[in-house]
Amino acid sequence: MYNKKLKKSIHLPERIDIFLVIVILILIITPIIISIYTGKNEVRQETVTLYLSPRFEGLLGRELTEKLIQEYKTKNPDIQFVFSDISGEPELHGGIININLDENPAPDIFLFDEGSLSAYIDNDMLLELNSFTGYDSGFRQLVIPLASFMDLLFYNIEILTAAGFDSPPKTRDDFLAYARRIAGSGLNVSAAALSLYRGDKRALSRDVFSWIWAGGGNFWVNGDNPFLNTRAIINDIAFFGTLNREGLLAPYLFETTGDQRLIEFARGRIAMMTASSQGIPFLRERMKDGAFGITTIPDASTGERYSAGISSIYTAISADCKNINEAWNFLLFLAEKSPFICAELKAVPGMVSSLIPGDYVSDDPYYSKAWEIFEYAQIAESFSGKPGFEKYETIFLEELQVFFGSTRTAQQTVNAIQRRWDEE
């Protein structure tokens, strides 16, 4: 028994020494294991920065932009968004991280409207999306439309009533008769208006081409080469000449933007003008409901089917984007949120491909009226997205300005435009 106790007492210190060694090793190794594990997690959860076009807020508004980004970040915390800005200093908006960079990268994701589409395409700035969408039609898919609007005739009900009219004009002859009576009524307002400032990229489409399309005119009867020299289009140009010559248009035609005209209309200074359905919410905020109406742009009684000009807000990925998969996932999210975006912007028609309008359309007299017009019309084929878009429109605008300031005829004006178009 004594020997057993002695042996036990001899072995016990050895066991304690081994235990201490093991504890020390654990204490040494544990931080290393934790560091390795944490490092792996950090690599796996590396944050990706996507740079957004500064036009997001301009086209969607700050509140809607922040809603969309916050919703996406909730599901994708490893993505951060920074607004690209020409000043090189991205701004802080909601949950968007504010980062000051010496060199501010260009946007990974673009947002733009109809007037800018061709410029992006002509300068090869957009990434082709066909490989992502599986869309195989023989054409390159470069953009995704998020919301669409249409051009309409807006009229001030109070002014028309004061001039003795209880409904809007339906034909060009009606429009001229209305304009002449309003101009001679002493109401001290402009009967009609055009806004053809060169910096307004939708000016011609909205204020001139929309009338040509309403009368059934088509620039693309010869395929890829625009053609203007038809009797119907010559009459359309002559119609504008009459409005200008008789002093029926608001002043400063070529110095005023569409937004400025919309403000003048809201102040009761213009009786009739063409504008996008995008302007309806603005006018309802500035004018009481029932103060203005919307209708089709008066046709030329040619018997051709009425066509409407459509403008959209698009999103696209930059051809120089470094995080293409992450950018595409965000584009998918925006596309899925298109009905929500349309509802927030009160867009009509909203989603052109939709056969059923959103509740905001069916429950509202203004938007339901616009939807009826859309269902009645066919979509006009515009210059948007066509190669050389800006050159064609610049030529048209320059020759139209000469026409308004001279004794040149509508036929001579069309000839001058066509000759220059053919030389391009």
N, C-alpha and C positions, 0 to 999 in steps of 0.2 A: 504493500500500500504506500509506503513511503517513497519507494522508487517511482510509482505511478504519479504521485503528486509532484515529485521533483521534475520528471519529464514534462508534465503539463505546464509547470511554471517556466520551464526553459522554452517551450514552443510558443507561449502566449505573446511575449514581446515581438517575436518574429511575425506573428499574424497581424499585430497592431502596426508594425512597420509596413507590411504589404498593403494594409487598408489605407494608411496615410498616403502611400505612393499612388494608389488608385484614385483617391480623392483629389490629389494634386493634379494628376493627369486629366481628370474630368474637368477640373477648374480651368486648366490651360486649353483643353481642346474645345470646350463648349463655345467660347466666344468665336473661335475660328469657324466652327460649324454654323453658328448663327450668322456670321459675316458672309459665309459662302452662300447660305440659303437666301439671305436678304439680297445679296448681289444678284442672284439668279432672278429673284422676283422683280428687282429693279429693271433688269434687262427685259424681262417679259412684259412689264407694265410701262415701258418707256413712252413718254408723252410725245405725240405727234402734233405739230403746229400746222394748221391750214390757214392760209392768208386769203381773206375775202375781199371782193371788190368793194370800194367805198360807196358804190351806188346801191347797195342793199337798203340802206336807210332811206335814200332818196326815192326809191321806187316802191318799197314796201312800208316805209315808215319805221321809226325807231322802236315803237312798242311791239309791232308784229315781228320785226327782226329779232328782238331780244327774246320773245316767246319761243320762236323757232329754235334759236341757238340753245337756250336753256333746256328745252325739251330734249334736244339731241345730246347735249352734254350729260344729262341725267342718265341716259342709257349708254353713253360712250365717254366715261370720265377720263380716258386716256387721250382724248382729242381736245386741243385748245384752239381757239379762233382768234385771229388778229386781223384787224382791218388794215389792208394796205392803203397807204396814203402817199401822195406825191411829195408831201413834206418830209416823209421818212419817220413820222411819229404817229404810230397807231394810237387810236383813241380808246378810252376806257368806256365800255358800255355794258352794264349789267354784269354778267358772269364772264365777260370776255377779258382775258388777261391783258393788262397794259404793259407793253414791252417797247422800250425806246431802243431803236437800232441805228447804228451809224449808216447802214445801207438798208433801206426798207425793201424787202423783196416784192416783186410784182404779185398780183393775186394768183392764187391757185384756182379759185372758183370765181367766175364772172357772173354778174347779173346785169342785164341791159334790156333796153326796149327796142321796138321795131326800127327806129331811126338809126340805131347803131349796128344792126345785124350785119349789113353788108361790109362795113368797115372791118369788123372782126374777121369775116371770111376772107376778104380781099388781102388782108395782111397775114393770113395763115396763123392766126393766134389761137385757134381752137383745136382741141384734141378730138379725133374721130371716135365716136362712141359705138360704132357698129359691133365691135367685138364684145362689148358689154351687153348690148341690147339684143344681139342676135337678129337684128333687123337687116334683111337681105333683099333690098328692092333695086339694087344697082346704083343707089344714090348714097352719098356720105351723110350720115347723121351726125350733126355737130352740136345741136342744141336741144334742150327740153323746154317746151313752153309751159309756164306755170299758171298764167292767167291771160285772158284775151278780152279786148274791148272792140267796139265798133263805132264808126262815125255816123252821126245823126244830125238832123236839123233841130236846133233849139230856137224857141220863140218866146218872147215876152207877152204873156196873155193880156196884161193890162194895156200895153201899147197897142196891140192889135185890136183890142176892144175899143179903145179910144179912137182908133182910125176907122171904126165901123165894121170890123171883121169878127166873126164868132167862131172861126175855125182856121187852121193853118193852111198855107198854099199847098196845092197838090202838084201843079205843073209849073214849068218855067214861065209860061205866060201869066199864071196866077202870081208867081213870085214877083215878077216885074210890076204887075198892077198894084200889089200890096206895097212894094217898095216906093213906087212913085207917089201913092197916096200918103204914106207915112212921111215921106220927105217934104210934101207940100202941106202938111197938116199943122205946122207950127208947134209940134210937140218937142222940138229941140232935142231930137235923138237921131242917131244914125240908123237908117233903114236896114242896112246890111253891113257885113264886115268880112274882110279877108285879113289874115295875118301871115305874111310871107317873108318874115325875117330869115335871112340865110342861116343863121345859127340855130334856128328851130328845125330840127331834122325831120319833123313830121309835117311841116308847113304845106308843101305841095300836095302830099297824099291826102291830108285832112281837108284842105280848103279849095283845092282845084281838081285833083284827080277823082275825089269822091263824087263830084258832080258828073264827071265824064263816065264813071262806072255806073252811076244811078241811071244814066241814059242808055246803058248797054254797051258803052265804049270799051274797047279792049286793045291794049298796046301790043299784044303778043300774037296777033293773027298770023304772023310770018315766022313763028317758031322762036328762035333765040334772038332775033333782031327786032327791036321795038319799032313799031310802025304807027305813025300819027296821022298820015294824010288821008283821012276819010271825011266824007261829007258831014257825018254826025259830029266828029270831033272838031271840025272847023266851025260848026254852028255853036258848039260849046264854048270855044274861044271867043266867038263873036258875042255870045251872051255876057261873058265877063267884060268885054269891051263896052257893051251898052251900060252895064252897071257903073263902070268907072267914068265913062263919058258923061253920063247924066248926073254925076255927083251923088250916087245912091250908096256909096261905100264910105265907111268910117275912114278918117285920114290916117296917114302914115302906114300905108299898106306894107311897105318893105322894111319898116323899122320896128314892127310890133310882133311879138310872139303870141302863140295860141293861149298861153297862160295869162298874158296881159289882157287879151281880148275877153277871156272868161271873167276876169275881174270887172272889166267895163260892162259886160252883160249883166253881171250880178248887181251892179250899181244902177241898172235901168237906163243905160246910155245907148244900148244897141237893141234893135227890135228882133233881128233874125241873124243867125250865124250857124255855121257847121262847127261841131266839136265832137270829141270822143265821149262815149258813154262813161268814161273814167271821170268826167267832170260833174256827173250828177250829184254825188255826195257833197262836193264843194258848194254847188249852187243851192242845194237844200239847206246847207248850213247857213249860207248868206242870205237866201231868199226864203220866204215862207212857202210851204207846199201849196200848189195851185197858182203860184206866181209865174211859173214858166211851164212850157210843155215841150215834148219831143215828138218827132215824127220822121218819116222817110224824107230823104233829100229829094226835092221836086224833080221829076223826070222831064225829058224832052219830048214826050209823046211819040216816041219812035216805034213803040210796040215791042221793043226788046225787053227781056227780063231784067228786073231791078237787081243790081249788084251792090254789095256793101264792102267798104274797106275795113279790114280787120287789122288791129295792132296787138302785139303780145309782149309780155314780159318773159324773157328767156333766162335760163341758167346754162352754164357750160363750164368745161374744164380747160384750163390753159394748156396749150401745147408744151409749155415749159414746166409743167407741174412735176415735182419730184415725188410726191406721195399720191400716186394715181389711184390706187385701190381705196385709200381713205377718202379721197375726194369723190370718187364714184359712189361710195356708200352714202356720203352726205347728199349727193345729187339724187340718189334713190329716195332718201328721206324727204327731200323737197318735193319730188314728184308725187310721193304718197300724200303729202300735205297740200297738194294743189287744190282740192275742194275747200279746205280750210282757208287757204290763201285767197281764193276767189270770194268766199263769203266775207272775209275781213275787208277786202277791197271793194266789195259789191260789184264784182266784175260781170259784165254782160257782153258777150255770151258766156264768159268765164272759161269753161272747158269746151272748146269747139267740137270735140268728138262726142260730147255728152248729148243724149237725146232727151234727158230730163233735167230741167234746171234745178238749182238748189232752192231750199225753202225761202231764202232771202229774196229770190226772184218772184216766186209764185205768190208770196204774201204782201207784195208791195206794188202799188199802181205804176210807179215810174219804171221799175225794173221789169215788171211783167209786160209793159208796153214795149220796152226795148227788145225783150225776148220774142215777142210777136213779130217785130220787124225782122229780127234775125231769122226766124223760121220762114218768113216770106221771101227773104233774099237769098241769092247765091253769093259765095265769097269771091270777091274780085281778085284777079291775079295782078299783084302789084310789082313794083321794082324791087321790093325788099328781098334781100338774099341773092339778087342777080349780080353777076359780075359787072363792074362799071357803074353800079347804082348811083354813086355820088356824081360822076361825070354827066350822066344822062339828066339827072335832076338839076344840076348846076346850069347846064345848057338851057333847059326848059325855063328855068327861073330868069336867066339873063335875057332871053328873047321875050318873055312875057313882060318884063319890066320895060323893054324897048317899045313893045306894043302899046302899053298903057301911057307911055310918054310921047307918043308920036301919032302920025296919021296912017301908019302902016295898017293894012287890012289883016283880018284873021287868016286868010289864005296865005298871005305873004309871011305871016308869023309862023304858021305851020310849016311852010316850005323851008324857012330858015332853020327851024329846030330840026326837021328831018334831015336836011343836008349835013348839019353838024353831027347828028347822031350817026349817020352813015359813014362819016369820016373817022369815027372812033374805032 
